[in-house]
């Protein structure tokens, strides 16, 4: 039985391990469709007026003279994406004008989040003005039945980080808008890649066991430092959450329910075929059985002046806490793993210069460290790799007791 609820809008490594007792749990059931999912298209996970779509809004308005709430807004993406899937995912996606509800699965691609920053960072041994565009989305595989309504069978969040020459960086936003067509091409390629990994329609989908990042927060100490570095508006809970959700999906190789609850699912998921068929009904997302929480626990920046080398050496550190919950555990808090992981990176700038020491540069390097920490941690847990875990200050011997259960639960989510 699927449990459902409506969508709404100096630190050392610490590992908390508890006895891995669990309640009896239902066997994982598989839904085995007869045919591949039907492609339904691309849309926004949220109202078109939201500030997090500012780049796309301006791009669509300037280049195509459409507003985001117009049905033609994403025509520039629809046909190229369809052609890409037909080429790269042949036999794994259907393209048709009519759908048989109760028989066909539906495949959609929803856009969650975007932001941009321009910074001078090292490129080929020299500091160069660079433009960064971040985009986060989620692929959704759904079923529909007149009796049970919509069901999410699988979803896969992912994140694109695109770098391009930044020029003089006087108008970062304008330059980013100019790159959005290229960014959407890369975004579509990323979607196709993840679809190839998680659209396992011929093997069946787990219909009663799900995983999700349920909470992303920033500790007060880290918030204070981010504010001091003047990057708190971009390196916020949203960025931490989308980055972590993508890292979990990618590195644990598991489907993951959407991190952020959004309008596209909470209100309506409209599917239109040949402009004459529309299916609209509220979706309830299943409760997660394997839950993750993440905390950006600390960030730090230390500058050392090296006159001998003629550089300022900047060392930045991030510390992240990841907590894993097993909903079937008999433990009161259901917590099976609580681990701190950290990474430190070294950055060099010309001696006594302020030109390169900017909030934007801090943001880029903290984001890289955050991504590296999560990647090494989750890959290390998945493979029980001692050196990978050690690279983020985690001892395999500390997490080892939790790994059999964690990996068993990951296997359940794959079906």
N, C-alpha and C positions, 0 to 999 in steps of 0.2 A: 504494500500500500504506500503510495507516495504522500508524504506530508507536505502540505502546501501552505503558503501564506501569500497574500497579495504583495506586489511590489509597491513601495512607497517612494514617494520621492526620497684622570687615569682609571679607566675601567678595564678590568680583566674579563676574560671569557667566563661567563656564568652559564652553567647548564643545570636545569632542574629536571630530574628524572624521577618518575614515580612508578610503582608497580603497574604492570600492563595487564590489569584485569579488565574484562569486558563483559557486558551483558550479551545474552544470545541475540543474534541479529539475523535479519532475513537474508536468504541467499540472493546474490545479485541476479536480477532478472534481465534478460536481453530482449530488446525489440529488434527484430530482424526484418527490415523492409525488403520488398521484392525488387525495388528499383532505386536508383540514386535519387538524392534530393533534387527538387526543382528550384532553379535559380530565381529569386524574387527581386534582387537588386540591392541598392545602396540607399541608406538614409541616415538621418541625424538621430542620435540618442538624446533628445532633448529639444525644447522649443527653439525655433530658428533665431529668436531674438537674443539668445544667451551670449554673454561676452566671450565665452570660450570658443565661439565660432567666428570671431572677428576677422581673422585672416581669410577664411573661406568666403565669408560674406562679401568682403571687399573685392576679392578675386572674381567671384561670380558676377558681381555687379559691374566691375570695370571691363572684364573681358567678354562677358556674354549678355550683359544688360538684363540680368534676372535677379530677383530677390530670392532669398533662401527658402521662403515659404511657398514659392511657385513650383509647380510640378516639373517645369523644365529646368530647374536649377542645376541638376546633376546629369543632364543629358551628355555633357562633355565626357563623363566617366562611364556611362552605362554601356555603350557599344564597345569601347576598347576593353573594358573589364570582361564583358561577355566573350569577346574574341580571345582574350588571355585564358580564361577558364576553359573555353572550348579546346584550346591548344594544349595547355599545360595539365588540365584535369580531365582529359577525354575519357569518357566512360564512367566518370565519378560525379558528374553533374548533368542534369537534364535541362533542356531549354524548350519550353512549350507554352502555348497560349492558353491552355486550359489545364486545370488541375483537378484531380479526384481526391476530395477531402476524405480522410479516413484511409486512403491508400498511399498518397504521395507525401513524402517529407518535403519541407520547405527550407531553403537555404538563404540567409540574408547576411548582409555586412553593414554594421552600424558604426558610425563615427562618434567617439566619446569626447575627445579632448585634443586641443592643439595649442601650441605656444611657440614663441621664437625668441632668440637672443643673439646678439652680435658681440663677439669678443676677440681680442688679440690672443691667440694661442700658438703654441709651437707647431710648425709645419715644416718638415724636411730640415730640421735644425735651426730654423729661423722663426721668429714670431710673425704671424700673419693675421690680418683681419679675416675673421671667419664668421659665416652666418650659420646658425643652427636652427633647424625646424623640428619640433617634436610633434608627433601625431599618434594618438592612441585609439584603437578601435577593437571591436569584438565581432567574431563570426558566430552566427546562431544557426543551429539545426533544430527545426521545430516540427512537431506533428500536430494535426488538428482532427478532432473527432466531435461530432455533434453532441455526443453524450458527455464526454469528459472535457471538451474544449481544447484550448492550446496547451501543449506541453513542451518544455525545453528539454531536448534529448542530449544536446551537447553544445558547448560554446567554447571559444578559444580567443582570449584576449591577447593582443600583441601591440608592440610599440615600435614606431619608426623614429629613428634619430638621423636626420639627414644633414650633412655638412656641405657648404658651398663657399666659394670665395666671397668675402664680405665687402670688398671695395673700401670706401672711406668710412662706412658705418654711420654716416650722418642720418640716414633714414632706414633704420633696420626693418621697421614694419613694411615700408614700401618695397624694399628689396625682397623681403619674404613673400609678399603678395606676388611679386614678379616670378618667384620660383614655385608657386603653388601648383601649376600644371605639372611640373617635373616631380614635385612632392607627391601628388596624387598618383602619378605613374608608379613611383616607388612604393607607395602605400598599397596599390593594387597588387603589385608583385609580392609584397609581404603577406597580404591576405591569401593569395594563391598558394604560397609556400606553406602557411599554417593549415590551410584547408587540406592540402595533400597529406598532412600528418594526422589530422583529427577527424576527417570525414571518412570514417571506417564503416560506411553503410553496408558493405558486403560481409562484414564480420559481426555487425549488430552493435547497438548502443546500450549501455547500462541504463535501465529505465527507472531505477530506484536507489541509486547511490551517486551522490554529488559532492563536489569540493568547491570551496569558495574562500577568497580573502574577504573577511567580514568586517575588518576594522583596520584603519591606517591612521596613526597619530604621530605627532611630534612632541617629544618631552619638553617641558618648560625650559630646561637648561639649553637645549638645542634651539628652541624658538628665540630665546634671548640672543644667542650668538648669530643666528640667521638675520635677526633684525639689526644687529651691530654691523654685519657684513652687507646689509641693505639688499638682501635677496629673498626675504621672507614672502614676498608676494608671488614669486614664481616657484621657489622650492617650498611648496606647501603640502598639505595632506593629500590633495588631489594628485600631485605629481608622484609623491611617495606611493600612493595606493595603486595608480595605474602602472608604475614601474614595477612594483612588487608583484602585482597580479600577472603581468606579462612574464616576469622572470620565473614565477612558479610554474606557469603553463609550459614555458619553453624548456626549463632545465629539469623539472620533475617529469616532464613529458606526460602531463595529465590535462584533460579538459577541465575548464574552470568556469563556473557560473560568473556572470558579469559582476565586476567589483562595484560599480556605481549603479544605484537604482535610478532608473531614468524614465523620461516621458514616453519614449518609443515603446517600451514594454508596459509601463504602468498604466498608460491610458489606452492606446490602440496600436496594434500592429497590422497595418493595412497591406494587403497583397493584391495587386491588380494585374490582370492578364488581358491583353488586347483591349484595354479600356472598357471591357464589358462585364468583368467579374471582379467583385471585391469581397473579401472575407475580413470581417472586423469583429473582434471580441477581445475582452480583457484577458491578459495572460497572467497566470499565477506562476511564480517561480518556485521550484522545489526548495525546501529547506536543505541546507548543506549538512552532510554527515561528517565530512572531514573539513575542519575549519582552520583558517590561518588568521593570525593577527600580526601586524608589524608596527614597530615603533622606531622612528629615527631618534635614537637615544642621545647621541651627542655628535657635534661637529667641532672641529678645531683647526686653527691655522697658526703656524709658527713661522716667522721669518728670521733667517740667519744671514748676516752680512759676511760675505767671504771676499775680502779685499784681494787676497792672494789669487783667487780664481776670477775676480772681476765680475761676480754675480751675486745676486740675492737669491738664496735658496729658500723656497717656500715649501713647507711640509704641511699637507692637509690630511685630516683623518676624519672618517665617519665611523660611527658605532651604531649598529642596528640590532634590535631585539626581534626575534621571530618566535611566536608561540603557536603551538599546534594542539588542536582539540579533537578528540575522538568522541563523537556524540553517543557512542554505545559503551563508553567506558563506565565502569561502576564507581570510579573515583568521583567525589563530590564536585570537583571543578572540571572534570573531564579533560584535564590538561595532561598531555603525554610528553611534551617537549617545550622547553623554554631556554633559548640559547641567545647569547650575545655574540655577534661577529663584527669584526672591524677590519678596515683597510687604511693604509697610509700611502700617499703618493707624493713624489718629489717634483717640484716645478722650479725652473730656473729662469730668472729675469735679469736683464742688465743691471749692473751695480748702481744703487742709489737712484733708480728710476721710479717714477710714479705712473708713467704712461701705461704700462702693462698691468699694474696692480689695481684692478678694477673689480667692482661687484660682479660684472658679467663673467669675468674670468674665474672668479671664485665659484659662481654657479655652475659653470661648465665642468670644473674639476670635481666639485662635490657630487654632481650628478654622475660623473664617470665612476667615482669611487663607490657611490651607492650601488650602481649597476654591477660593478665588479664584485662587491661584497656579496650581493644576493646571488649572482651567478655562481661564484665559487662555493658558496654555502650550499645551495640547492644541488648543484652537480656533485659536490662532495658527499652529501647525504644520500643521493640516489645511487652513487657508485661505491659508497663506503671508502672513498679515496682519502687516505690519511694526509697526503701532501696538499691536496686541494683544500681540505678543511684547515690545515695548519696555516695556509696562506691567508686565511681570514681569522687567525687566532682561535681556532676551535680544535679541541682535541678529540680525535676519533673515539678514544676510550671513554670519554664522557657521554657522547651521544649514542654510542653503540647499543646500549640496552633498549633504546627507543626505536631503533631502525627497523627491526623485523615487523613491528606493528605498523609503523609509518609506511613502509614499502608495501605491506599487504593492503593497506587502505588506498594507496595510490593505484594499485592494480585493480581494485574494485571499481574505481572511478572510470577506468578505461573500458570496462565492460567485461 
